[in-house]
């Protein structure tokens, strides 16, 4: 879908910015529906999830097509997705926002982590969520769910455009996840958003210091007073930001 390759430089910048900052910058560019709805981290992590999307689409399961024996098939799309999602990428699963059955469990997610994937996101459920939460790799889902995926979901398509939490996700899009949730950045905007957000985070750290010191918001956030702009420039020199 895209020839874009996420650089180490852009990845490092996005590791340091919040999904809120990204949402604001995408809003300025007319993109208002890039936050994956109903998805939360299985367990908080110390740094952001950042990686390009590799997708898996589930459709509603039909009982005659989804006995347990389907997992004996070496070409089962769920298993293939786990084994082919590239290192540094995020496996994104479209489960139609149905968390009444799992879309993966701790063994499959552990395999993704061992293979060097950057994370996993599903708008459905995860089973063995406690084990998933203990992994170093970030994982996001709509909630814990014990039933196997075959109960409600049939894994069908790999690396095609999908819907995840009401967001269109194209293979190669850049996902950023923090403790609030996950933003989807169109691949062609990733470098630009990373650069702008890096400066935005710096300014917001300055603003927070000013607010904690008793400064009023008006004229500071947004910065409409020249005196505050000068204070920010002095703060940047002092802090190296």
C-alpha positions as CSV (number, residue, x, y, z in Angstrom):
1,X,0.0,0.0,0.0
2,X,2.9,2.3,0.6
3,X,6.6,2.5,-0.1
4,X,7.2,4.5,3.1
5,X,9.8,3.0,5.5
6,X,9.7,4.4,9.1
7,X,13.2,5.7,9.8
8,X,15.0,5.2,13.1
9,X,15.0,9.0,13.5
10,X,11.2,9.4,13.1
11,X,10.6,6.3,15.3
12,X,12.7,7.9,18.1
13,X,10.8,11.2,17.9
14,X,7.5,9.4,18.0
15,X,8.6,7.5,21.1
16,X,8.7,10.8,22.9
17,X,5.4,12.4,21.9
18,X,1.9,11.9,23.2
19,X,-1.1,10.6,21.3
20,X,-2.8,13.9,22.3
21,X,-0.1,15.9,20.5
22,X,-0.4,13.8,17.4
23,X,-4.2,14.1,17.5
24,X,-4.0,17.9,17.6
25,X,-1.5,18.0,14.6
26,X,-3.7,15.6,12.6
27,X,-6.7,17.7,13.4
28,X,-4.9,20.8,12.0
29,X,-4.5,18.8,8.8
30,X,-8.2,17.9,8.6
31,X,-7.9,14.4,10.0
32,X,-10.3,14.0,12.9
33,X,-10.8,10.2,13.2
34,X,-7.4,8.7,13.7
35,X,-7.7,7.6,17.4
36,X,-8.7,3.9,17.7
37,X,-11.9,3.8,19.8
38,X,-12.5,1.5,22.6
39,X,-8.9,0.2,22.8
40,X,-6.7,0.5,25.9
41,X,-3.2,-0.9,26.9
42,X,-3.3,-4.3,28.4
43,X,-0.7,-3.0,30.8
44,X,1.1,0.4,30.9
45,X,4.6,0.5,29.4
46,X,7.5,2.9,30.0
47,X,7.7,4.0,26.4
48,X,5.4,4.5,23.4
49,X,4.6,1.8,21.0
50,X,5.7,2.9,17.5
51,X,5.6,0.9,14.3
52,X,4.1,0.5,10.9
53,X,0.8,-1.4,10.5
54,X,0.6,-5.1,9.4
55,X,-3.1,-6.0,9.3
56,X,-5.3,-9.0,9.9
57,X,-9.0,-8.9,9.2
58,X,-11.6,-11.1,11.0
59,X,-15.1,-11.7,9.8
60,X,-18.0,-13.2,11.8
61,X,-17.4,-16.9,12.4
62,X,-19.7,-19.4,10.8
63,X,-19.9,-22.6,12.8
64,X,-19.3,-25.0,9.9
65,X,-16.1,-23.2,8.9
66,X,-14.5,-22.8,12.3
67,X,-14.0,-26.1,14.3
68,X,-10.9,-26.3,16.5
69,X,-9.3,-28.5,13.8
70,X,-8.8,-25.4,11.6
71,X,-5.7,-24.6,13.7
72,X,-4.0,-27.7,12.2
73,X,-3.9,-25.9,8.9
74,X,-0.4,-24.4,8.4
75,X,-2.0,-21.6,6.3
76,X,-4.4,-20.4,8.9
77,X,-4.4,-16.6,8.6
78,X,-4.1,-15.9,12.3
79,X,-1.0,-18.1,12.7
80,X,0.5,-16.8,9.4
81,X,0.0,-13.2,10.6
82,X,1.9,-13.9,13.8
83,X,4.8,-15.5,11.8
84,X,4.9,-12.9,9.0
85,X,4.3,-9.5,10.7
86,X,7.7,-7.9,10.1
87,X,10.0,-7.0,13.1
88,X,9.4,-3.4,14.1
89,X,5.8,-3.5,12.8
90,X,2.5,-3.5,14.7
91,X,0.0,-6.3,14.1
92,X,-3.4,-4.6,13.8
93,X,-6.5,-6.8,14.0
94,X,-9.9,-5.8,12.8
95,X,-12.4,-7.7,15.0
96,X,-15.4,-5.5,14.2
97,X,-15.2,-4.0,17.8
98,X,-16.5,-7.4,19.1
99,X,-14.6,-8.3,22.3
100,X,-16.9,-11.2,23.2
101,X,-14.2,-13.6,22.0
102,X,-10.4,-13.4,21.8
103,X,-8.5,-12.4,18.8
104,X,-5.2,-13.7,20.2
105,X,-3.7,-15.0,23.5
106,X,-0.5,-14.9,25.4
107,X,1.3,-17.6,23.3
108,X,0.7,-15.9,20.0
109,X,1.5,-12.4,21.4
110,X,4.6,-13.8,23.0
111,X,5.7,-15.1,19.6
112,X,5.2,-11.6,18.2
113,X,7.4,-10.2,21.0
114,X,10.1,-12.8,20.4
115,X,10.1,-12.0,16.7
116,X,10.8,-8.3,17.4
117,X,7.4,-6.9,16.5
118,X,6.7,-3.4,17.9
119,X,3.3,-4.2,19.3
120,X,-0.2,-5.6,18.7
121,X,-3.6,-3.8,18.5
122,X,-7.0,-5.4,18.4
123,X,-10.5,-3.9,18.7
124,X,-11.6,-7.3,19.9
125,X,-10.5,-9.2,23.0
126,X,-7.4,-11.0,24.2
127,X,-7.3,-14.1,26.3
128,X,-4.6,-14.7,28.9
129,X,-4.4,-10.9,29.3
130,X,-2.4,-11.1,32.5
131,X,0.4,-12.9,30.6
132,X,0.3,-10.5,27.7
133,X,0.5,-7.6,30.1
134,X,3.8,-9.0,31.6
135,X,5.5,-8.9,28.2
136,X,7.8,-6.0,27.3
137,X,6.0,-5.5,24.0
138,X,3.0,-3.1,24.1
139,X,-0.4,-4.7,23.5
140,X,-3.8,-2.9,23.1
141,X,-7.3,-4.4,23.0
142,X,-10.9,-3.8,23.9
143,X,-10.8,-6.0,26.9
144,X,-10.0,-9.5,28.3
145,X,-12.0,-12.4,26.8
146,X,-11.6,-16.1,27.5
147,X,-13.4,-17.6,24.5
148,X,-11.3,-18.7,21.6
149,X,-11.4,-16.5,18.5
150,X,-13.2,-19.3,16.6
151,X,-16.3,-18.6,18.8
152,X,-17.0,-15.3,17.0
153,X,-14.2,-14.6,14.6
154,X,-12.8,-16.1,11.4
155,X,-9.3,-14.8,10.4
156,X,-9.5,-14.2,6.7
157,X,-7.3,-11.5,5.1
158,X,-3.7,-10.4,5.6
159,X,-2.2,-6.9,5.1
160,X,-5.2,-5.2,3.5
161,X,-6.9,-2.0,4.6
162,X,-9.0,-2.7,7.7
163,X,-11.1,-0.9,10.2
164,X,-9.9,-1.0,13.8
165,X,-11.9,0.8,16.4
166,X,-13.6,2.9,13.7
167,X,-10.3,4.0,12.1
168,X,-9.2,3.1,8.6
169,X,-5.8,1.4,8.9
170,X,-3.8,0.9,5.7
171,X,-0.7,-1.4,5.7
172,X,2.3,0.8,6.3
173,X,0.5,3.5,8.3
174,X,2.4,4.4,11.5
175,X,0.8,3.6,14.8
176,X,1.7,5.3,18.1
177,X,0.4,4.1,21.4
178,X,0.7,5.5,24.9
179,X,-1.3,5.1,28.1
180,X,-4.3,6.9,26.5
181,X,-4.5,4.6,23.5
182,X,-3.5,4.4,19.9
183,X,-3.2,7.0,17.1
184,X,-2.9,6.1,13.4
185,X,-0.8,8.4,11.3
186,X,-1.1,8.1,7.5
187,X,2.3,7.0,6.3
188,X,2.9,10.1,4.1
189,X,2.5,12.3,7.1
190,X,4.6,10.4,9.6
191,X,7.9,12.3,9.3
192,X,6.2,15.7,9.3
193,X,4.0,14.9,12.3
194,X,7.0,13.5,14.3
195,X,9.0,16.7,13.6
196,X,6.2,19.1,14.5
197,X,5.1,17.1,17.6
198,X,8.7,17.1,19.0
199,X,8.5,20.9,19.2
200,X,4.9,20.9,20.5
201,X,5.9,18.6,23.4
202,X,8.7,20.9,24.3
203,X,6.3,23.9,24.4
204,X,3.8,22.0,26.5
205,X,6.4,21.1,29.1
206,X,7.2,24.8,29.4
207,X,3.5,25.7,29.7
208,X,3.0,23.1,32.4
209,X,5.9,24.5,34.4
210,X,4.4,28.0,34.1
211,X,0.9,26.8,35.2
212,X,2.4,24.9,38.2
213,X,4.1,28.2,39.1
214,X,0.8,30.0,39.1
215,X,0.7,31.5,35.5
216,X,-2.7,32.1,33.9
217,X,-3.6,30.1,30.8
218,X,-4.9,33.1,28.8
219,X,-2.1,34.4,26.5
220,X,0.0,31.4,27.4
221,X,-1.8,28.4,25.9
222,X,-2.1,29.1,23.0
223,X,0.8,31.6,23.2
224,X,-0.6,34.9,22.1
225,X,1.5,37.2,24.2
226,X,5.0,38.2,23.1
227,X,6.3,38.1,26.6
228,X,5.4,34.4,26.9
229,X,7.1,33.6,23.6
230,X,10.2,35.3,24.9
231,X,10.0,33.3,28.2
232,X,9.7,30.1,26.2
233,X,12.8,30.9,24.1
234,X,14.8,31.6,27.2
235,X,13.5,28.3,28.7
236,X,14.6,26.4,25.6
237,X,18.1,27.9,25.9
238,X,18.3,27.0,29.6
239,X,17.0,23.5,29.2
240,X,18.5,22.6,25.9
241,X,15.0,21.8,24.5
